[in-house]
Amino acid sequence: MNPLPLSPKKARSPMMKRGPLNLITDITGLMVGNAADARLNSGVTVLSRDAPFTAGISVMGGAPGTRETDLLAPDKTVQQVNALVLSGGSAFGLAAADGVSSALRAAGKGFPVGPHIVPIVPAAIIFDLGNGDQSWSDNPYPALGAKALAASGADFKLGSVGAGTGATTANLKGGLGSASLLLPSGHMVGALVVVNALGSATVDESAHFHAAPCELDEEFGGLGPKINTNAAKTPATKLHPSTATTIAIVATDAVLSKAQCTRMATAAQDGMARALWPSHTPMDGDLIFGIATDAKPLKDEITDTLNIGHAAALCLTRAIARGVFHAQYAPADTLPTWQETFGP
């Protein structure tokens, strides 16, 4: 019997490549600012832009802490926001958005309501209260929010900075991570994440990241994948589950509606699940903001939104590993850094 004829090989689509900075700010106009308090071993990260931007949100963790996220639903009146805040400090950290809002109002930026200007600043927090001195009487986070906004720019450091200052995972110090991808369509996609997970970013007790199959240009060590021999076993998690949550922003320069931004954020949840074992637990407040700067129209709505969502997930996977990889030692640390444990 003659063998079945082989199907002709399909032409491969052009490869995605990372942006020049490999940061979310490879999307033109986006700025990121960080501020931290060494005494608290905590901080704030702010993403902003000179002009408002479209935003949505996807929440899959069981214990989120948020501000002004209901208005991101596609049916709500306000269509765009002025900034997003990622903060440490648990519920106290939500006040970081007050400092950002006040600074934006002073600059005349916000949603016009009659003679008034109201900045729209959704926020999300991680729990890191066990890191440092919490004997303060006046909430320090509004000032940290204003300071982070003032420090905003296109280039910024990763690891133990901003909201990632005191972040941890199950076995290693966490941190602030970011990554980008340029799509064949010409659209840029990026991710920004604070890795403070209940689970682990590395395989068993090894140096290998769960995110390794998605790595580009040895951006977090180039160690490659490692087979997880305990995949059926419940992974190690933090001893204190109330100290968890991974919060992120995925972004594109495409023209997207609020509903499409929400769908991009939902697709990006795959990236979190690839990089952190386990993810989306009852004790994590895992959530992702999805934003669009509306600079480049879609050429094919179905194909382009599919590829943007896929790229957002890939960026988030890589950003999570980069946040852990770049974490730096601090005297108040409760866990070692990746570099201390596995670095040269």
C-alpha atoms as a printed R data frame, in Angstrom:
    type eleno elety resid chain resno       x      y      z
1   ATOM     1    CA   MET     A     1   0.000  0.000  0.000
2   ATOM     2    CA   ASN     A     2   1.298  3.381 -0.926
3   ATOM     3    CA   PRO     A     3   1.826  5.734  2.020
4   ATOM     4    CA   LEU     A     4  -0.475  8.712  2.318
5   ATOM     5    CA   PRO     A     5   0.925 11.768  0.574
6   ATOM     6    CA   LEU     A     6   2.491 14.276  2.896
7   ATOM     7    CA   SER     A     7   0.753 17.622  3.204
8   ATOM     8    CA   PRO     A     8   2.812 20.498  1.884
9   ATOM     9    CA   LYS     A     9   4.493 22.491  4.614
10  ATOM    10    CA   LYS     A    10   2.748 25.683  5.494
11  ATOM    11    CA   ALA     A    11   4.774 28.837  5.158
12  ATOM    12    CA   ARG     A    12   5.829 30.078  8.550
13  ATOM    13    CA   SER     A    13   4.740 33.544  9.569
14  ATOM    14    CA   PRO     A    14   7.457 36.083 10.388
15  ATOM    15    CA   MET     A    15   8.903 35.692 13.870
16  ATOM    16    CA   MET     A    16   8.050 38.040 16.707
17  ATOM    17    CA   LYS     A    17  11.015 39.878 18.196
18  ATOM    18    CA   ARG     A    18  11.412 41.887 21.350
19  ATOM    19    CA   GLY     A    19  11.444 45.689 21.373
20  ATOM    20    CA   PRO     A    20  14.658 47.706 21.731
21  ATOM    21    CA   LEU     A    21  14.288 48.199 25.500
22  ATOM    22    CA   ASN     A    22  12.491 44.902 26.151
23  ATOM    23    CA   LEU     A    23  10.192 46.903 28.407
24  ATOM    24    CA   ILE     A    24   6.512 47.861 28.296
25  ATOM    25    CA   THR     A    25   7.718 51.377 27.401
26  ATOM    26    CA   ASP     A    26   8.706 50.118 23.957
27  ATOM    27    CA   ILE     A    27   5.098 51.143 23.302
28  ATOM    28    CA   THR     A    28   5.532 54.773 22.322
29  ATOM    29    CA   GLY     A    29   4.238 57.240 24.897
30  ATOM    30    CA   LEU     A    30   4.021 54.907 27.876
31  ATOM    31    CA   MET     A    31   6.060 55.860 30.942
32  ATOM    32    CA   VAL     A    32   6.825 53.943 34.125
33  ATOM    33    CA   GLY     A    33   7.923 55.456 37.418
34  ATOM    34    CA   ASN     A    34   9.037 53.740 40.619
35  ATOM    35    CA   ALA     A    35   9.405 54.849 44.219
36  ATOM    36    CA   ALA     A    36  10.255 52.860 47.355
37  ATOM    37    CA   ASP     A    37  10.785 53.268 51.083
38  ATOM    38    CA   ALA     A    38  13.693 51.213 52.443
39  ATOM    39    CA   ARG     A    39  12.215 51.343 55.949
40  ATOM    40    CA   LEU     A    40   8.991 49.767 54.709
41  ATOM    41    CA   ASN     A    41  10.814 47.528 52.214
42  ATOM    42    CA   SER     A    42   7.865 48.346 49.945
43  ATOM    43    CA   GLY     A    43   7.019 50.715 47.123
44  ATOM    44    CA   VAL     A    44   4.855 51.889 44.244
45  ATOM    45    CA   THR     A    45   4.971 51.596 40.450
46  ATOM    46    CA   VAL     A    46   2.963 53.939 38.207
47  ATOM    47    CA   LEU     A    47   2.268 53.561 34.495
48  ATOM    48    CA   SER     A    48   1.130 56.737 32.749
49  ATOM    49    CA   ARG     A    49   0.995 58.598 29.459
50  ATOM    50    CA   ASP     A    50   0.603 62.223 28.451
51  ATOM    51    CA   ALA     A    51  -2.774 61.361 26.914
52  ATOM    52    CA   PRO     A    52  -5.463 59.054 28.369
53  ATOM    53    CA   PHE     A    53  -5.542 55.412 27.274
54  ATOM    54    CA   THR     A    54  -8.157 52.676 26.941
55  ATOM    55    CA   ALA     A    55  -8.158 50.008 29.659
56  ATOM    56    CA   GLY     A    56  -9.822 46.770 30.735
57  ATOM    57    CA   ILE     A    57  -9.148 44.227 33.478
58  ATOM    58    CA   SER     A    58  -9.185 40.482 34.124
59  ATOM    59    CA   VAL     A    59  -9.244 39.143 37.705
60  ATOM    60    CA   MET     A    60  -8.585 35.440 38.343
61  ATOM    61    CA   GLY     A    61  -7.131 35.439 41.852
62  ATOM    62    CA   GLY     A    62  -9.367 34.822 44.841
63  ATOM    63    CA   ALA     A    63  -8.191 37.768 46.957
64  ATOM    64    CA   PRO     A    64  -7.794 40.928 44.842
65  ATOM    65    CA   GLY     A    65  -7.267 44.398 46.267
66  ATOM    66    CA   THR     A    66  -8.325 47.137 43.852
67  ATOM    67    CA   ARG     A    67  -9.554 50.701 43.374
68  ATOM    68    CA   GLU     A    68 -11.746 52.080 40.544
69  ATOM    69    CA   THR     A    69 -11.682 48.850 38.562
70  ATOM    70    CA   ASP     A    70 -15.475 48.525 38.164
71  ATOM    71    CA   LEU     A    71 -15.417 51.421 35.698
72  ATOM    72    CA   LEU     A    72 -13.153 49.394 33.392
73  ATOM    73    CA   ALA     A    73 -16.074 47.152 32.429
74  ATOM    74    CA   PRO     A    74 -17.013 47.671 28.764
75  ATOM    75    CA   ASP     A    75 -20.489 49.007 29.631
76  ATOM    76    CA   LYS     A    76 -19.292 51.723 32.014
77  ATOM    77    CA   THR     A    77 -19.271 55.404 31.019
78  ATOM    78    CA   VAL     A    78 -15.622 56.372 31.340
79  ATOM    79    CA   GLN     A    79 -13.771 55.013 28.311
80  ATOM    80    CA   GLN     A    80 -10.164 55.894 29.170
81  ATOM    81    CA   VAL     A    81  -7.919 56.290 32.205
82  ATOM    82    CA   ASN     A    82  -5.010 58.602 33.051
83  ATOM    83    CA   ALA     A    83  -2.704 56.238 34.952
84  ATOM    84    CA   LEU     A    84  -2.506 52.813 36.570
85  ATOM    85    CA   VAL     A    85  -0.977 52.169 39.989
86  ATOM    86    CA   LEU     A    86   0.630 48.940 41.202
87  ATOM    87    CA   SER     A    87   1.501 49.135 44.885
88  ATOM    88    CA   GLY     A    88   2.738 47.273 47.899
89  ATOM    89    CA   GLY     A    89   1.141 47.837 51.281
90  ATOM    90    CA   SER     A    90  -2.013 45.753 50.977
91  ATOM    91    CA   ALA     A    91  -5.148 47.894 51.429
92  ATOM    92    CA   PHE     A    92  -3.032 50.809 52.669
93  ATOM    93    CA   GLY     A    93  -1.228 50.820 49.317
94  ATOM    94    CA   LEU     A    94  -4.433 51.681 47.470
95  ATOM    95    CA   ALA     A    95  -3.912 55.203 48.831
96  ATOM    96    CA   ALA     A    96  -0.934 55.534 46.462
97  ATOM    97    CA   ALA     A    97  -3.523 56.367 43.797
98  ATOM    98    CA   ASP     A    98  -4.516 59.439 45.882
99  ATOM    99    CA   GLY     A    99  -1.032 60.878 45.460
100 ATOM   100    CA   VAL     A   100  -1.071 60.140 41.737
101 ATOM   101    CA   SER     A   101  -4.556 61.640 41.313
102 ATOM   102    CA   SER     A   102  -3.605 64.833 43.129
103 ATOM   103    CA   ALA     A   103  -0.504 65.279 40.981
104 ATOM   104    CA   LEU     A   104  -2.452 64.659 37.776
105 ATOM   105    CA   ARG     A   105  -5.171 67.099 38.831
106 ATOM   106    CA   ALA     A   106  -2.534 69.764 39.469
107 ATOM   107    CA   ALA     A   107  -1.273 69.150 35.935
108 ATOM   108    CA   GLY     A   108  -4.793 69.545 34.514
109 ATOM   109    CA   LYS     A   109  -5.134 65.885 33.514
110 ATOM   110    CA   GLY     A   110  -8.334 63.959 34.088
111 ATOM   111    CA   PHE     A   111 -11.936 63.313 33.090
112 ATOM   112    CA   PRO     A   112 -13.854 66.591 32.659
113 ATOM   113    CA   VAL     A   113 -16.977 66.843 34.811
114 ATOM   114    CA   GLY     A   114 -18.430 70.306 34.323
115 ATOM   115    CA   PRO     A   115 -15.818 72.776 35.622
116 ATOM   116    CA   HIS     A   116 -13.930 69.997 37.400
117 ATOM   117    CA   ILE     A   117 -11.121 67.656 36.366
118 ATOM   118    CA   VAL     A   118 -11.192 64.165 37.880
119 ATOM   119    CA   PRO     A   119  -8.162 61.950 37.123
120 ATOM   120    CA   ILE     A   120  -9.093 58.302 36.582
121 ATOM   121    CA   VAL     A   121  -6.473 56.158 38.314
122 ATOM   122    CA   PRO     A   122  -7.326 52.478 38.853
123 ATOM   123    CA   ALA     A   123  -5.008 50.664 41.252
124 ATOM   124    CA   ALA     A   124  -4.118 47.190 42.496
125 ATOM   125    CA   ILE     A   125  -2.038 46.054 45.458
126 ATOM   126    CA   ILE     A   126   0.093 43.199 46.742
127 ATOM   127    CA   PHE     A   127   0.417 42.103 50.365
128 ATOM   128    CA   ASP     A   128   3.960 42.812 51.608
129 ATOM   129    CA   LEU     A   129   3.288 44.167 55.101
130 ATOM   130    CA   GLY     A   130   5.563 41.589 56.716
131 ATOM   131    CA   ASN     A   131   8.682 43.013 55.101
132 ATOM   132    CA   GLY     A   132   9.709 46.073 57.090
133 ATOM   133    CA   ASP     A   133   8.849 48.630 59.742
134 ATOM   134    CA   GLN     A   134   5.091 49.216 59.873
135 ATOM   135    CA   SER     A   135   5.103 51.605 62.859
136 ATOM   136    CA   TRP     A   136   4.044 54.611 60.749
137 ATOM   137    CA   SER     A   137   1.098 56.755 61.848
138 ATOM   138    CA   ASP     A   138   0.476 58.614 58.556
139 ATOM   139    CA   ASN     A   139  -0.025 56.423 55.507
140 ATOM   140    CA   PRO     A   140   3.203 56.693 53.447
141 ATOM   141    CA   TYR     A   141   1.734 55.441 50.185
142 ATOM   142    CA   PRO     A   142   0.141 58.661 48.799
143 ATOM   143    CA   ALA     A   143   3.568 60.328 48.877
144 ATOM   144    CA   LEU     A   144   5.165 57.269 47.285
145 ATOM   145    CA   GLY     A   145   2.547 57.365 44.524
146 ATOM   146    CA   ALA     A   146   3.262 61.021 43.739
147 ATOM   147    CA   LYS     A   147   7.007 60.342 43.825
148 ATOM   148    CA   ALA     A   148   6.680 57.398 41.443
149 ATOM   149    CA   LEU     A   149   4.651 59.476 38.981
150 ATOM   150    CA   ALA     A   150   7.250 62.258 39.103
151 ATOM   151    CA   ALA     A   151   9.985 59.703 38.325
152 ATOM   152    CA   SER     A   152   8.206 58.376 35.224
153 ATOM   153    CA   GLY     A   153  10.155 57.760 32.049
154 ATOM   154    CA   ALA     A   154  10.774 55.304 29.235
155 ATOM   155    CA   ASP     A   155  13.698 53.493 30.880
156 ATOM   156    CA   PHE     A   156  13.480 51.890 34.297
157 ATOM   157    CA   LYS     A   157  15.129 49.156 36.349
158 ATOM   158    CA   LEU     A   158  13.758 45.690 37.059
159 ATOM   159    CA   GLY     A   159  13.817 43.558 40.184
160 ATOM   160    CA   SER     A   160  13.635 45.077 43.658
161 ATOM   161    CA   VAL     A   161  12.238 48.457 42.669
162 ATOM   162    CA   GLY     A   162   8.871 50.180 42.971
163 ATOM   163    CA   ALA     A   163   6.036 47.845 43.901
164 ATOM   164    CA   GLY     A   164   8.434 44.924 43.484
165 ATOM   165    CA   THR     A   165  10.749 46.117 46.273
166 ATOM   166    CA   GLY     A   166   9.643 43.592 48.888
167 ATOM   167    CA   ALA     A   167   7.877 41.063 46.672
168 ATOM   168    CA   THR     A   168   8.460 37.356 47.208
169 ATOM   169    CA   THR     A   169   7.590 33.960 45.715
170 ATOM   170    CA   ALA     A   170   7.383 30.587 47.448
171 ATOM   171    CA   ASN     A   171  11.151 30.107 47.532
172 ATOM   172    CA   LEU     A   172  12.854 33.246 46.204
173 ATOM   173    CA   LYS     A   173  12.533 36.999 46.311
174 ATOM   174    CA   GLY     A   174  10.153 38.349 43.657
175 ATOM   175    CA   GLY     A   175  10.277 41.719 41.937
176 ATOM   176    CA   LEU     A   176   9.208 44.035 39.148
177 ATOM   177    CA   GLY     A   177   9.465 42.556 35.648
178 ATOM   178    CA   SER     A   178   8.799 43.737 32.111
179 ATOM   179    CA   ALA     A   179   9.150 42.503 28.525
180 ATOM   180    CA   SER     A   180   7.997 43.409 25.009
181 ATOM   181    CA   LEU     A   181   7.356 41.912 21.569
182 ATOM   182    CA   LEU     A   182   7.071 43.469 18.121
183 ATOM   183    CA   LEU     A   183   4.506 41.612 16.017
184 ATOM   184    CA   PRO     A   184   4.790 41.023 12.256
185 ATOM   185    CA   SER     A   185   1.718 43.289 11.914
186 ATOM   186    CA   GLY     A   186   3.797 46.161 13.277
187 ATOM   187    CA   HIS     A   187   1.969 46.306 16.607
188 ATOM   188    CA   MET     A   188   4.040 46.453 19.781
189 ATOM   189    CA   VAL     A   189   2.951 44.518 22.868
190 ATOM   190    CA   GLY     A   190   4.433 44.738 26.361
191 ATOM   191    CA   ALA     A   191   3.957 43.588 29.944
192 ATOM   192    CA   LEU     A   192   4.728 45.003 33.382
193 ATOM   193    CA   VAL     A   193   4.339 42.794 36.463
194 ATOM   194    CA   VAL     A   194   4.850 42.726 40.223
195 ATOM   195    CA   VAL     A   195   5.731 39.134 41.131
196 ATOM   196    CA   ASN     A   196   4.596 38.387 44.681
197 ATOM   197    CA   ALA     A   197   3.215 34.919 44.124
198 ATOM   198    CA   LEU     A   198   2.041 32.234 46.530
199 ATOM   199    CA   GLY     A   199   3.747 29.769 44.186
200 ATOM   200    CA   SER     A   200   7.157 29.474 42.583
201 ATOM   201    CA   ALA     A   201   8.703 30.846 39.383
202 ATOM   202    CA   THR     A   202  11.357 28.119 39.293
203 ATOM   203    CA   VAL     A   203  11.130 24.349 38.767
204 ATOM   204    CA   ASP     A   204  11.458 22.383 42.012
205 ATOM   205    CA   GLU     A   205  14.623 23.610 43.763
206 ATOM   206    CA   SER     A   206  16.488 24.308 40.528
207 ATOM   207    CA   ALA     A   207  17.580 27.559 38.894
208 ATOM   208    CA   HIS     A   208  15.412 26.841 35.852
209 ATOM   209    CA   PHE     A   209  12.366 29.039 35.305
210 ATOM   210    CA   HIS     A   210   8.963 27.650 34.377
211 ATOM   211    CA   ALA     A   211   9.010 30.428 31.758
212 ATOM   212    CA   ALA     A   212  12.128 29.035 30.033
213 ATOM   213    CA   PRO     A   213  10.402 27.867 26.812
214 ATOM   214    CA   CYS     A   214   9.376 31.488 26.141
215 ATOM   215    CA   GLU     A   215  12.774 33.096 26.830
216 ATOM   216    CA   LEU     A   216  14.364 35.384 24.233
217 ATOM   217    CA   ASP     A   217  18.077 36.186 24.000
218 ATOM   218    CA   GLU     A   218  18.969 34.733 27.416
219 ATOM   219    CA   GLU     A   219  16.997 37.501 29.127
220 ATOM   220    CA   PHE     A   220  16.764 35.538 32.377
221 ATOM   221    CA   GLY     A   221  19.873 33.411 32.349
222 ATOM   222    CA   GLY     A   222  19.505 31.244 29.251
223 ATOM   223    CA   LEU     A   223  19.399 28.014 31.273
224 ATOM   224    CA   GLY     A   224  16.676 26.447 29.159
225 ATOM   225    CA   PRO     A   225  13.789 24.225 30.292
226 ATOM   226    CA   LYS     A   226  13.947 21.542 32.960
227 ATOM   227    CA   ILE     A   227  11.573 18.616 33.185
228 ATOM   228    CA   ASN     A   228   9.438 18.867 36.292
229 ATOM   229    CA   THR     A   229   9.534 15.393 37.791
230 ATOM   230    CA   ASN     A   230   7.004 16.399 40.454
231 ATOM   231    CA   ALA     A   231   4.406 17.902 38.130
232 ATOM   232    CA   ALA     A   232   1.620 15.832 39.699
233 ATOM   233    CA   LYS     A   233   2.600 16.924 43.205
234 ATOM   234    CA   THR     A   234   1.222 20.078 44.782
235 ATOM   235    CA   PRO     A   235   4.016 22.649 44.337
236 ATOM   236    CA   ALA     A   236   5.661 24.339 47.291
237 ATOM   237    CA   THR     A   237   3.985 27.588 48.315
238 ATOM   238    CA   LYS     A   238   4.581 30.331 50.867
239 ATOM   239    CA   LEU     A   239   4.138 29.376 54.498
240 ATOM   240    CA   HIS     A   240   1.986 32.480 54.968
241 ATOM   241    CA   PRO     A   241  -0.572 32.566 52.142
242 ATOM   242    CA   SER     A   242  -1.793 36.062 53.034
243 ATOM   243    CA   THR     A   243   1.476 37.444 51.643
244 ATOM   244    CA   ALA     A   244   0.641 36.675 48.013
245 ATOM   245    CA   THR     A   245  -0.594 38.276 44.778
246 ATOM   246    CA   THR     A   246   0.807 38.919 41.311
247 ATOM   247    CA   ILE     A   247  -0.483 42.045 39.570
248 ATOM   248    CA   ALA     A   248   0.293 43.022 35.998
249 ATOM   249    CA   ILE     A   249  -0.361 45.313 33.062
250 ATOM   250    CA   VAL     A   250  -0.284 44.189 29.433
251 ATOM   251    CA   ALA     A   251  -0.330 46.848 26.754
252 ATOM   252    CA   THR     A   252  -0.351 47.430 23.013
253 ATOM   253    CA   ASP     A   253  -0.223 50.364 20.628
254 ATOM   254    CA   ALA     A   254  -3.141 48.923 18.644
255 ATOM   255    CA   VAL     A   255  -6.553 50.565 18.456
256 ATOM   256    CA   LEU     A   256  -8.665 48.488 20.846
257 ATOM   257    CA   SER     A   257 -12.009 48.950 22.573
258 ATOM   258    CA   LYS     A   258 -12.484 48.400 26.304
259 ATOM   259    CA   ALA     A   259 -13.913 44.970 25.518
260 ATOM   260    CA   GLN     A   260 -10.873 44.092 23.407
261 ATOM   261    CA   CYS     A   261  -8.520 45.332 26.138
262 ATOM   262    CA   THR     A   262 -10.362 43.081 28.578
263 ATOM   263    CA   ARG     A   263 -10.002 40.138 26.197
264 ATOM   264    CA   MET     A   264  -6.252 40.842 25.843
265 ATOM   265    CA   ALA     A   265  -5.910 40.850 29.636
266 ATOM   266    CA   THR     A   266  -7.844 37.593 29.855
267 ATOM   267    CA   ALA     A   267  -5.607 35.954 27.246
268 ATOM   268    CA   ALA     A   268  -2.549 37.149 29.180
269 ATOM   269    CA   GLN     A   269  -3.646 35.118 32.206
270 ATOM   270    CA   ASP     A   270  -2.170 32.135 30.338
271 ATOM   271    CA   GLY     A   271   1.215 33.800 30.703
272 ATOM   272    CA   MET     A   272   0.866 33.970 34.460
273 ATOM   273    CA   ALA     A   273  -0.118 30.310 34.659
274 ATOM   274    CA   ARG     A   274   2.893 29.291 32.557
275 ATOM   275    CA   ALA     A   275   5.371 31.173 34.725
276 ATOM   276    CA   LEU     A   276   4.068 30.618 38.277
277 ATOM   277    CA   TRP     A   277   3.100 27.297 39.870
278 ATOM   278    CA   PRO     A   278   0.422 27.469 41.201
279 ATOM   279    CA   SER     A   279  -1.383 30.575 39.968
280 ATOM   280    CA   HIS     A   280  -4.808 32.097 40.592
281 ATOM   281    CA   THR     A   281  -5.195 30.499 44.006
282 ATOM   282    CA   PRO     A   282  -7.811 31.509 46.599
283 ATOM   283    CA   MET     A   283  -5.067 33.379 48.487
284 ATOM   284    CA   ASP     A   284  -3.649 35.256 45.469
285 ATOM   285    CA   GLY     A   285  -5.177 38.498 44.227
286 ATOM   286    CA   ASP     A   286  -3.914 37.811 40.704
287 ATOM   287    CA   LEU     A   287  -5.171 40.338 38.177
288 ATOM   288    CA   ILE     A   288  -4.117 41.890 34.882
289 ATOM   289    CA   PHE     A   289  -4.932 45.302 33.442
290 ATOM   290    CA   GLY     A   290  -5.080 45.436 29.637
291 ATOM   291    CA   ILE     A   291  -4.418 48.798 27.957
292 ATOM   292    CA   ALA     A   292  -4.209 50.233 24.447
293 ATOM   293    CA   THR     A   293  -2.730 53.529 23.286
294 ATOM   294    CA   ASP     A   294  -4.797 53.466 20.062
295 ATOM   295    CA   ALA     A   295  -1.884 54.490 17.826
296 ATOM   296    CA   LYS     A   296  -2.077 51.778 15.148
297 ATOM   297    CA   PRO     A   297  -5.321 50.507 13.583
298 ATOM   298    CA   LEU     A   298  -5.999 46.795 13.281
299 ATOM   299    CA   LYS     A   299  -5.558 45.440  9.764
300 ATOM   300    CA   ASP     A   300  -7.562 42.268 10.408
301 ATOM   301    CA   GLU     A   301  -9.604 42.449 13.605
302 ATOM   302    CA   ILE     A   302  -9.783 38.707 14.273
303 ATOM   303    CA   THR     A   303  -6.204 37.816 13.370
304 ATOM   304    CA   ASP     A   304  -4.631 40.880 14.957
305 ATOM   305    CA   THR     A   305  -6.494 40.629 18.271
306 ATOM   306    CA   LEU     A   306  -5.674 36.915 18.449
307 ATOM   307    CA   ASN     A   307  -1.967 37.604 17.911
308 ATOM   308    CA   ILE     A   308  -1.948 40.532 20.330
309 ATOM   309    CA   GLY     A   309  -3.508 38.380 23.065
310 ATOM   310    CA   HIS     A   310  -0.995 35.594 22.438
311 ATOM   311    CA   ALA     A   311   1.897 38.071 22.499
312 ATOM   312    CA   ALA     A   312   0.591 39.605 25.737
313 ATOM   313    CA   ALA     A   313   0.675 36.168 27.379
314 ATOM   314    CA   LEU     A   314   4.214 35.535 26.119
315 ATOM   315    CA   CYS     A   315   5.381 38.945 27.350
316 ATOM   316    CA   LEU     A   316   3.888 38.350 30.778
317 ATOM   317    CA   THR     A   317   5.513 34.912 31.071
318 ATOM   318    CA   ARG     A   318   8.916 36.422 30.301
319 ATOM   319    CA   ALA     A   319   8.355 39.495 32.482
320 ATOM   320    CA   ILE     A   320   7.618 37.321 35.519
321 ATOM   321    CA   ALA     A   321  10.893 35.431 35.143
322 ATOM   322    CA   ARG     A   322  12.789 38.686 34.575
323 ATOM   323    CA   GLY     A   323  11.340 40.190 37.768
324 ATOM   324    CA   VAL     A   324  12.633 37.263 39.837
325 ATOM   325    CA   PHE     A   325  15.933 37.059 37.928
326 ATOM   326    CA   HIS     A   326  16.772 40.734 38.581
327 ATOM   327    CA   ALA     A   327  15.762 40.908 42.268
328 ATOM   328    CA   GLN     A   328  18.427 42.443 44.521
329 ATOM   329    CA   TYR     A   329  19.369 41.752 48.130
330 ATOM   330    CA   ALA     A   330  18.111 43.985 50.949
331 ATOM   331    CA   PRO     A   331  18.786 43.630 54.709
332 ATOM   332    CA   ALA     A   332  15.084 43.138 55.504
333 ATOM   333    CA   ASP     A   333  14.672 40.239 53.056
334 ATOM   334    CA   THR     A   334  12.901 37.108 54.248
335 ATOM   335    CA   LEU     A   335  14.000 35.016 51.247
336 ATOM   336    CA   PRO     A   336  17.165 34.842 49.105
337 ATOM   337    CA   THR     A   337  17.330 36.288 45.600
338 ATOM   338    CA   TRP     A   338  17.794 34.168 42.473
339 ATOM   339    CA   GLN     A   339  21.194 35.779 41.959
340 ATOM   340    CA   GLU     A   340  22.327 34.928 45.499
341 ATOM   341    CA   THR     A   341  21.200 31.331 45.113
342 ATOM   342    CA   PHE     A   342  22.104 30.506 41.525
343 ATOM   343    CA   GLY     A   343  24.066 33.438 40.081
344 ATOM   344    CA   PRO     A   344  27.796 33.546 39.300
